[in-house]
Every structure is written in C-alpha cells, then in structure tokens.
Amino acid sequence: MQKHTPMVKYHPDARFLTDYAAGCLPASQALCVATHLHYCPLCRLKIGELTELGAELFMQQQPVKVEKAALEKLLARIQASPQSPISPVQAEPSVSILPKAVNKLTSGNLERLNWRRIGSNFRVSRLNVGDKQRETSLFCIKAGGHVPHHQHKGDEITVILKGSFSDHEDKYEVGDFIVRTNGETHKPVASQDQDCLCLSTLDAPIVLSNWLLRFGLYLFNLGTPSHQTAA
Amino acid sequence: MRTGSLKAMDYESDDQQPAAPSDERGQYWVICLEKVASTQDVKAFRELFEHFSPMIKSFAYKIPGLEQAEPFAEELLQETMLKVWTKAASFDARLASPSTWIFTIARNMRIDLLRKQARHVINNVQLYQDGDDDEIALDDIWFEDENSDVFNQLAMQRSRKQIHESLKLLPIEQTEVLSKVYLEDKSHAEVAAELKLPLGTVKSRVRLALNKLKLVVDR
C-alpha cells in the first residue's frame, strides 16, 4: 500500500462513510470513497467502526428459520466441486501508487485509456463502474492549467490521485475528497510543478460557462454511449 | 430448540455449548473458522452455518419490494456461506471479528446479487449496452479483507463493546434510520425520501446516533 500521505485534509462526511460501510452508496461514489480510503488511515479506522456497527445490527436481526435442507444442499455443492478452502492470496507488494480499484479500471495503464481533450490543458476519460445514474471519469489538468469554467447541476465528488489543484477556497492534495454541490461554480487550477490527475463522479452533466467549450463537451458526449435508464 | 433472540454477543447457553461471555463467544467462532480453514472441518462449518444463516436470511428479506424474496434469500444464504467455506483461510482474527467478516461477505454478496438482478431486468427490455462486461468487480470497491489495519485492532474491540452496549439505548428514530441504511439497503437520500424528511434531518439522526455510540466518525 502507498505510504500514507499526511496531507489528506478533506474527508468524506459521516453520510458517505455510513452509506459506504452499509453497502448502499451508489457504485461510482463508493469508488471515490474506496479511493480516498487508500490514502487515509483515519477514514479506514472510521469505516472499520461503521462496519462493526453494521455487523452488530446484522446480528441483532430477528432470525429467519432456515430449512435443514439448506445446509445439506451446500455441503453437497462443496463436495461436488473439488474446490476446498483456498489459501489466502499473498498480497503482492503494490508497485503502483494508484489505488487498486483505479488500477483495475485503467488496466494499470493510463495512456491506453480513451482520453478526450477539452481545451488545451484538460483531458478526460470516462470509466465504467456500472452506475448509469452518474458520470465517472478520470481527468487530468496540465501543470498550471485550469479546468474549463463550469457550473454543477448535480453533486460532484473529486478525489486527487496525483499532483494538486487550487480553487478560490483552498489548495487540495493527493487523497483529498472534495464535494461540490448543485449550483456551485468553480475553476480549479493545477499547481505549476506537475500535472494533476483526479477521479471524479458527477450526478448530472456539468454546464460549461463558455460556448466553445460547451461545443467541445457536446462532441465529447457524441463519442460516448448515451445514458439510458432501466425505468 | 433455541428460544428467544439469537444474538451473537449475548448468546445464551444451549445444549451443546456452555454459556460464555461475549468475547469468548466471538472467540468460539474464530476457532470454528480456523478449523474450516486448516482442516476443512465440516462439523465446525455446520455450527457456523447454524449460527449465522438465520441472520443472512433475515438480511435478504430486508430488501423492500423484492419479487421472489424466497429464492433470493436462499441464493444469498448459499452464496455467502459458500464463500465463508472457500475463503475461511483469509479470515484474520486480528482484523475483524467473525460476525463482522461474515456480515461483510453477506453485504457484498447482496449488492452483487441485486446488481445481477437489475442487469437481468435491463437485459430483458433490450437496454443492455455493450461494454458493460468489463465494469469493475465489486470486491475492488467494497473490500472484504483489507479495510482494517492491524494496529486498529484494540480500538476495534473497544468500539465493538461500546456499540453493543449503547445500541439499545438509542432513541427509536435513530435506530430506525440506522436499520434502514444498514439492513434495508437504503442510502441517506432514499431514507429521507421514504420518511418524507429533509436529507439534513436524516444526516443529523445518524450523526447523533454515531455520537452516542462514541465512534470516532465525525469527531
């Protein structure tokens, strides 16, 4: 695991942590929390506690009768498949500085992703986390560059994976979990020394303030599957 | 035949097992899991199954509005306990208590089964999109083994005791919200919608509860 970054300053609130520990946080937001946990020992401790709470509630449920046949069925399955208890997989020393989930999604190679440029300093690549209600992507801001000026229609969560950026409020570092809510306008600028890579998930499409960039985003949307819902 | 509630922590004695304080009781399941891992001990597994499966089934039935709840509960039980069998060797008593470990497996399995079910529905109405196959595995988002750090062990034991003792002292409206979030698979936002409360009220009920349980969250 990555050496701990003492700089993590922005954390998911109790709502995100509880929903995550309970397993009811939408997958894309859960990915952001899991990514933050990679960098934040304090929140790992909190999640540990909140999982204990879940286990306690779980064990206090009204028990539901289980037929005797259920165990026999399972034992038969176990016998039928030669798969006996497996030894624990030796944790491989992680060579990557990125969290496991992000590595999986990117197959460990960021350059192989399908990046789309919006403006000269900003590129974005959509990820598939099986959450049709939200847009989840990695984005990269060139050192010293800024994210196109935009306004949020829905809530946006950003977790910094590399580098840092600033906006009118503060400077954000690796591991920080930043939530922007509906209606907020902001214009993050990457620090001068290196490119800034972030994971983000968005409840609803963003509105770009500049028509040219809006056109750029329009093209970007053309190239990706449209959002369909099951309803 | 056991009577009364079947709680892990204040489990009363029955014919086979002597009464034990909660810590030793938890320790008993640790030994069972270790036996399953080391010698594929079916007797130990049988005991684990009898103790935990009524909770897993109850957990399955908590999903609201589920069609075919019985097969769903049966599948959740089978798949969760199969995983307990196959993954027993990766159980680490320094990281989690047996009930926490099994809860985590059941929680992940339930998300997984619900997700498959949703996809099945989508499939049937021809909305399935290509490329969905390579979406991320659940275990990469909700870890089963790697959440805790070993150095947190003592803190965990303390908080577990604290949670157990304080949970019954919470006001009903706080327990209600916690149960919906943890057992009924409803996010804060969904609980707010269901109870016709502002999201802020749901958030503050959870916060007050966590505060009473003396958890470090939000401290």
Interface residues (C-beta under 8 A of the other chain):
Chain A: D13 A14 R15 L17 T18 D19 Y20 A21 A22 G23 C24 L25 P26 A27 A30 L31 A34 L37 P41 L42 R44 L45 K46 I47 G48 E49 L50 T51 E52 L53 G54 A55 E56 L57 F58 M59 Q60 Q61 Q62 P63 V64 K65 V66 A70 L71 K73 L74 L75 R77 I78 Q83 S84 P85 I86 S87 P88 V89 K100 A101 K104 L105 L127 N128 V129 G130 P225 Q228 T229 A230
Chain B: S5 L6 K7 A8 M9 V36 A37 Q40 V42 R46 F49 E50 S53 P54 M55 K57 S58 F59 Y61 K62 A73 E74 L77 Q78 M81 L82 W85 T86 K87 A88 A89 S90 A96 S97 S99 T100 I102 F103 T104 A106 R107 N108 R110 I111 R115 A118 V121 I122 V125 L127 Q129 G131 D132 D134 E135 I136 A137 D140 I141 W142 F143 N147 S148 D149 N152 A155 M156 S159 R160 I163 H164 L167 L178 S179 V181 Y182 L183 D185 K186 S187 H188 E190 K203 V206 R207 L210 L213 L215 V216 V217 D218
